[in-house]
Amino acid sequence: MHIVILGGTNDHNGILSDFTKKRIEKCYEMLDNDQNDIYVHFSGGFNEKFNSTNISHSKLCINYFNQINKLNIKINKQMHEKNNNTIHEAIHFGEYFANNNLNIKLITNDWHINRVKYLFEKTFEYYNILNYEFISIKSDIKNEILIEDEASKVKVLTEKPYGLWKEWLVKNYYDKFLHLRLINKNDNDGKTIVTMRNENNEFFFNNEKFEWESFKPIFYSKYFSNEISPFFICLNDEVLGFVGCKTVEKNVNDIGIMFFKEFQNRGLGKISLNKFLKIYDENYYKENKVIVSKILKSNIGSYKIFIANHFKLDENKTTDDTYYLTY
């Protein structure tokens, strides 16, 4: 069995905070001398925010464990001194326990548990770790400021990931689990398209909103008459967005990509377009079908996504309002 005590904080004298001590005490309560092969993992290194001493936070936690270990319970102690925040921990322990079959127990406090669950469920899913559980320590007194701060952090991580977490999602989680599926010629897929389009109408040259009955003829007659098939962008079984091409003349196809509002600004565009271009390279490039992209200059996010996927700006066809890109 593996027990992971997630890192907390200590003061400049190396004294652990009360909530950190409770994590270690909870671990001690879970142990007994009859268990074999118990590995306890202490997490945390050095950081001005939570540990400004010259002793790692992991070592300070081990020292405290040794103080309270009155029964001298034998465990295998492991230090993870490069973890300086919960994101580091989720990524690190995901890699560390990859394909592990032993039970893993992760200990933290109730105010912290939602962020821990969100991050670790993603990394453990990616690394095929199935046998784990979260241990949440109930607080004696509710700290509303702390609870609100944690809720805000979870909201940002899920809706607008940034930095290392966004980079990990794009390179790992999205790359593994995000896929494209062909759009079917049926009302259900058509209604999904029109709903998504209406959410993003400001990015279209024709920015009016459509009702399904008026959009239905467009969907059935135009979406399936183009040279390159349209696709939904899916994460597992959930439709997040759309990518497709409009044939503007023989062998010239104007590509568009869009997402439901709730999935925008999450780093999904770059990897989604990359996956579509792999399909294009395998199935359409040999047929000499060219992809171009006309993007409103107000839509700088899309412009960056296409440039990152090796589209080139055609300055001769670019106008005051529109970028013209070629692949």
N, C-alpha and C positions, 0 to 999 in steps of 0.2 A: 504494500500500500504506500502511496505517496501522499503526504500532506504538505500543501503549499500555504505558508503564512505570507500573505501579500504585504508588501512594505508599507510602513506608516511614516511617522515622523519622530524626531528627537530634538532636544534643544542643543545649544552650543556646548553644554557640558556633557553631552552624550546620554542624558536622561530621556528615556522613551516616554512618549505621550501616553495618557491613560488608555486611549482607544487602541494603540499599538500593543500595549501590555495585555489587553483583553484578548487580542488575537492569539498571542502566545499562550496565555492561560487556557484558552479554549482548546488549543492543540494539546496541551498537557492533560487536560481532562479526558481527552479522547484516547489516551494511550494506556496500555497496560503491559506488564512484563511477559504475558503469555503470547503476545504477538511477535511474529518473526518478520524479518525483512521490512521494517518500517523505515521509510525515508522521509525526513522532514526537511523541507526546503525553505530557507530564509532568504528573503528578497530585499534588495535595496543597496545602493552604493553611496555616492557622495553628491550632494547638491545643495547649493546655498539655501534653497527653499525648505528642504526637510532635514538636511544633515550637513552642517558646516564643520564638523570635527575631522580629525585625521584618521578616524576609525570608521570602517564601512558600517552602514546601517545594518547590514546582515550580521556582522560580527557583534554589534551591540545587542541585537535580538537574541543571538546565541548565548551571549553572556547572561542575559536575563532569564532565558530558559534554564540555564545551568543553576541559577540561583533558586528557582522555584521547583527544581527537579528533586524533591526531598526523597522520593522513592528510588532514585538513581535508575530510572528506566533507560534501557539501552536503545538508542536509535542511531541511524546513519544520518549525520548532519551534512547538508549541502548548502553552500553559499552561492548566491547569484548576485554578484556585486555590480553588474553593469546595468541593472534595471533602475531607472531613475523616475519612472512614472508608470501609470497603469497600462498605457499603450505599450511601452517597452516590455512590461511583464507579459501581456497577452501574446505578443509576437514571439518573445523569447521562449516562454513555456510551451507555446504551440510547436515550435521547432524542436525543443528539448524532448517533449513527450510524443513526438510523431509516431503514429501507429502503435502506441503503448497499449497493452492489454490490462495492466494492473489498475486498480481503482485509484482515482485521484480525487482528493478533497481540497477545495480551495476555501480558505478562511478569510473573511473580511467583516466589516460592520454593516449594519442594516442601511445606513445612509449612503453607503458606497456600492451596495450590491447591484443596483440596476446598471451602473456603468461597467462593472466587472462582468456581469452576465452578457451584456451586449458585445463587448470586446472579445471575451473568451469563447463565446459560442461561435463567433465568426472564425477565429483562428483555429479552434479545435475542430470545427467542421472541415476546414480546409486541410488540416493535417490528419484527418480521419481518426480523431480521438473520440471515443464513444462512452467510455466508462469513467464518468466524472460526476461530481456533485458540488454544489455551492453551500458553504456553511455561513449563515448570516447571524452575526451577534447582535442581539437586541440592545438598543441603547437605553440606559436608565432614564435619561432626560432627552426629549426631542430638541434638537438644535435646528430651528426653522431656517436660519440663514444658511447653514451647511446643507440642509436638504434642498433648498432652492438653488444653491450653487451647483450641486450635483445634477439636479434636473436640467439646468441650463447646459452643463457639459454634455450630458447624454443627447440633448436636442441638437447641439452643434455637431457632435460626432455622427449622428444619424442623418441629419438634413444637409449639413455643409461640412463634410469631413475636410481636414486640412493636414498639411505637413506629412509627417511620417505615416500617420494612419491612412490618409488618402493615397499615398504612394504604395503602401502595402495592399490596400484594397484593389487598386488598378492592376498592379503587377502580379498579384496572387489570386485573391478571391474572385474578382471579376473575370480574370483571364480563365479561371477554372470553371466557374459556374454560369457565367453569362453566355448565352447562345442566341442564335437567330433562328427563327422558324418562318417558313413561307406563309404569307397571308392567304387565307382561304377565301374563295368567292362565295361568301355567305353573309347574312344580315348581321350576325354577331360580330364578326371581324370588321365589317363596314361601320357599325355603330361605334366600335372602339376607335377607329380611325377618325370619324367625325368629331367625337368627343375630344380626342387629343388635339386635333386641328383647331377646334374652337378655343381650347386653352392657350394656344400659341398663335392666335390670329394676327397679333401685331408683327410677327416675323414673316408674314406672307405678303406678296405684292397685291393680292386681292385679300384684304383683311376683314371682309365681312364674315359673320358667323352663319353656320348652316344648321338647319333642322335636318333630321335624318331623311325625311321623305324627299326633300329637295336635293340632298347630297347623294341619295341612293343611285340615281342614274349616272352620276359622275363616277362613283365608286365602281359600279358594274361595267361601265363602258370604257373608262380610261385607265383604271389601275391595272388592268390585266391585258392591255393592248400594247404596253411598252416592251422594248426589247429585253430589258433586264427585270427580273421578277422582284416584287416588293417583299420586305421581311419585317416581322415584329422583332424587337429587341426584348429578350426575356431573361429574367434572373430566376433560375429554377423554373417554376411554372407561371410566374407572374409577368404580365406584359408591362414593360417600362416605357417603351418607345417604339419608333418606327424608322426604317431607312428604306428608301426606294428611289428609283430613277424615272424621270419623265423623258421620253424620246422626243427631242426637239427637231431632229432630222435624222436621216438614215445613218446609223452607227455613231450618233452623238447623243449622249444621255446626260441630262442635268440631274444631279443627285441632291437629295434632301434628307435631313435627319432631324428628328424631333423627339421630345420626351414629355410625358405628363409632368406638370409643374412640380409635383412632389419629388420627382426623381432628377430634377435639374440641379446643377452645381454640386454633383457628387462624384465627378471624375468618370462618369459613364460614357461620355461622348467619344473620347479618344479610342478606348478599347473597342467600343461598338463599331465605329467606323473601320477600325483595323480588321475586325473579324469579317465585316462585309467585303472589304477589299481582297481578303484571302479568297472568298468565294468568286469575286470578279476575276482575280488572277487565274484561278483554276478553270473557270467555265466560260468567261467572256473575252478575256484579253486576246486569246488565240483567234477569236472571231473578228478582231479589229474593231470592237465596239469601244469607243472612247467615252470616258467619264469627264464631265465638267461640273463646276459648281458655281452658281451665281448667288452671292450672299450679300444681303443688305449691310452697308457699312456700320449701321447701328448695332448689328449682331456680331460684336467682336469676339464673343465666346466661340461661336461656330467657326469663325475665321481661324482662330488659333488651333481648333481641333483639326481642321483640314490641313493646315500648314504642317502640323505635327505628324500627319500621315502622308507626307511627301507630295502634297499638291503644290503646284507652282502658280504664282500670280502672273496672269497675262495682262500686262500693263496696257497693251493696245486695245483690249476689249473691256477693261475696267472703266467705269464711269464715275461721275461725282457721287453717285448714290450706291453703287454696286461693285463689289469685288468679283472678278471673273478668274476662276482658278481652273487649272487643268491637271489631270493625273497621268 
